[in-house]
């Protein structure tokens, strides 16, 4: 009797475990949202590194690497990377346009 655990299948190859383009695009949305917060926190940490403390940027990047499980899936294909970038740019443009209107 063969006992299989979750994730083990004799028919699934390593190539099948790689995310496809649709999964990569779906993962790019939450990854892009988390990247916006990561950019703001990294900028603040860089300012602190300049004047007050050391190694804040590395700590912030390690923290966001732990909490962003979508980053690897989004970066696995070119379309995921592109959508991640476009989401970040669109968010920044919308924020800029809101400031212009108000």
Secondary structure, DSSP 8 states (H G I E B T S, - for coil): -----TT--TT--HHHHS--HHHHHHHHHHHHHHHHHHHHHHHHHHHHHHHT-SSHHHHHHHHHHHH-THHHHHTTSHHHHHHHHHHHHHHHHHHHHHHHH-
